[in-house]
């Protein structure tokens, strides 16, 4: 259900942003809401608490967001609250941000390596990824995972390229275990 809520509201916001030519403004507001939720984890808990009335929740929502975000974004927040989906509000705005990045052909890339990559290798990797994808720019996220031993793992969307030594050793171990003597 959460995925459906995220998809429906995130897509609706994206469509409205395109129609009204307000993608940049809504994107900035969506990122601000995500940050506010990340910095105040108790907000979701309070806004979903069964013993707090809907009117009290609406009053808190208004005091936090009204006048700080556009009326359209505030109306969406209010609707999400009144429909009982506030636990999914961060996912809704994250979905919208993802849709904007996809629309603008910005690839979000996660790269795990066993040691820090030098800037020249990062640049070469990013250039190669841009050559082999439809993205015009990348938003790279690098992570050091010593357990990989060597190689790297690259994730872009739902695609994963795993050339790590750990993965190859796991595969070899699985093959050896399946041999019957």
C-alpha positions in Angstrom: 0.0 0.0 0.0 2.9 2.4 0.8 4.3 1.9 -2.7 1.0 2.7 -4.2 0.5 5.8 -2.1 4.1 7.0 -3.0 3.5 6.3 -6.7 0.1 7.9 -6.9 0.9 11.1 -5.0 4.4 11.4 -6.4 3.3 11.0 -9.9 0.4 13.5 -9.4 2.7 16.1 -8.1 5.1 15.5 -11.0 2.3 15.9 -13.5 1.1 19.1 -11.9 4.7 20.5 -11.8 5.1 19.8 -15.5 1.7 21.3 -16.4 2.3 24.5 -14.4 6.0 24.7 -15.4 7.0 24.7 -11.7 9.3 21.7 -11.6 12.2 23.7 -10.1 10.1 25.3 -7.4 8.3 22.1 -6.4 11.6 20.2 -6.4 13.2 22.7 -4.0 10.2 22.5 -1.7 10.1 18.7 -1.9 13.8 18.5 -1.0 13.2 20.9 1.9 10.3 18.8 3.2 12.5 15.7 3.0 15.2 17.5 5.0 12.7 18.7 7.6 11.4 15.2 8.1 15.0 13.8 8.3 16.0 16.4 10.9 12.8 15.9 12.9 12.0 12.2 13.0 9.4 12.7 15.8 7.2 14.7 13.3 6.0 11.5 11.5 5.4 9.8 14.8 3.3 12.7 16.1 1.4 13.1 12.8 0.5 9.4 12.8 -0.2 9.0 16.5 -3.8 7.7 17.0 -4.4 9.7 20.2 -3.8 13.0 18.6 -6.9 14.4 16.8 -6.9 15.2 13.1 -7.6 18.8 13.9 -4.5 19.0 16.2 -2.4 17.4 13.5 -3.7 19.8 10.9 -2.9 22.7 13.1 0.7 21.5 13.6 1.0 21.0 9.8 -0.2 24.5 9.2 2.2 26.0 11.7 5.1 24.2 10.3 4.5 24.5 6.5 1.9 27.1 5.6 3.6 30.2 4.2 6.9 28.3 3.9 5.8 26.1 0.9 3.5 26.9 -2.0 -0.2 26.5 -1.5 -0.2 23.5 -3.8 2.4 21.7 -1.8 0.7 22.6 1.4 -2.6 21.3 0.0 -0.9 18.0 -0.9 0.5 17.7 2.6 -2.9 18.4 4.1 -4.5 15.8 1.8 -1.9 13.2 2.7 -2.6 13.9 6.4 -6.4 13.7 6.1 -6.3 10.5 4.0 -4.2 8.9 6.8 -1.1 8.4 4.8 1.3 10.8 6.6 3.6 7.9 7.4 4.4 7.8 3.6 4.9 11.6 3.2 8.7 11.3 2.9 8.3 8.6 0.3 5.9 10.7 -1.7 8.3 13.6 -2.0 11.3 11.2 -2.6 9.3 9.7 -5.4 8.7 13.1 -6.9 12.4 14.0 -6.6 13.3 10.7 -8.3 10.8 11.4 -11.2 12.3 14.9 -11.7 15.8 13.4 -11.9 14.7 10.8 -14.4 12.9 13.5 -16.4 16.1 15.5 -16.5 18.1 12.4 -17.2 20.2 12.7 -14.0 21.5 9.3 -13.1 21.9 8.5 -9.4 24.9 6.2 -9.1 26.0 4.3 -6.1 29.6 3.0 -6.3 31.1 0.7 -3.6 34.8 0.0 -3.6 37.2 -1.6 -1.1 39.2 1.6 -0.8 38.8 5.3 -1.6 38.9 6.0 -5.4 41.2 8.8 -6.5 39.6 11.8 -8.2 41.0 10.7 -11.6 39.5 7.2 -11.3 36.1 8.7 -10.2 36.1 11.0 -13.2 37.0 8.2 -15.6 34.3 6.0 -14.1 31.7 8.8 -14.4 32.7 9.5 -18.0 32.4 5.8 -18.9 28.9 5.6 -17.2 27.7 8.7 -19.1 28.9 7.1 -22.4 27.1 3.9 -21.7 23.8 5.3 -20.4 21.2 7.8 -21.5 22.0 10.1 -18.7 23.3 13.6 -19.3 24.7 14.1 -15.8 25.3 11.9 -12.8 24.8 12.2 -9.1 27.4 9.9 -7.8 27.5 8.4 -4.3 30.8 6.7 -3.3 31.1 4.2 -0.5 34.1 2.3 0.9 33.4 -1.3 1.7 36.6 -3.2 2.6 34.7 -6.5 2.5 34.6 -6.3 -1.3 38.4 -7.1 -1.3 38.8 -5.8 -4.8 36.8 -4.6 -7.8 33.6 -2.6 -7.4 29.8 -2.7 -7.2 27.9 -0.1 -9.3 24.2 0.5 -8.8 22.1 2.8 -11.1 18.4 2.5 -10.5 17.5 -1.2 -10.6 20.7 -2.2 -12.4 23.7 -3.6 -10.5 27.1 -4.4 -11.9 29.1 -6.4 -9.4 32.7 -7.0 -10.3 33.9 -7.4 -6.8 36.3 -10.1 -5.7 33.9 -11.0 -2.8 31.2 -11.7 -5.3 33.5 -13.8 -7.5 34.7 -15.8 -4.4 31.0 -16.3 -3.3 30.2 -17.6 -6.7 33.2 -19.9 -6.8 32.3 -21.2 -3.3 28.8 -21.9 -4.4 30.0 -23.8 -7.5 32.4 -25.9 -5.5 29.8 -26.7 -2.9 27.5 -28.0 -5.6 30.1 -30.5 -6.9 29.3 -34.0 -5.7 32.3 -36.2 -5.1 
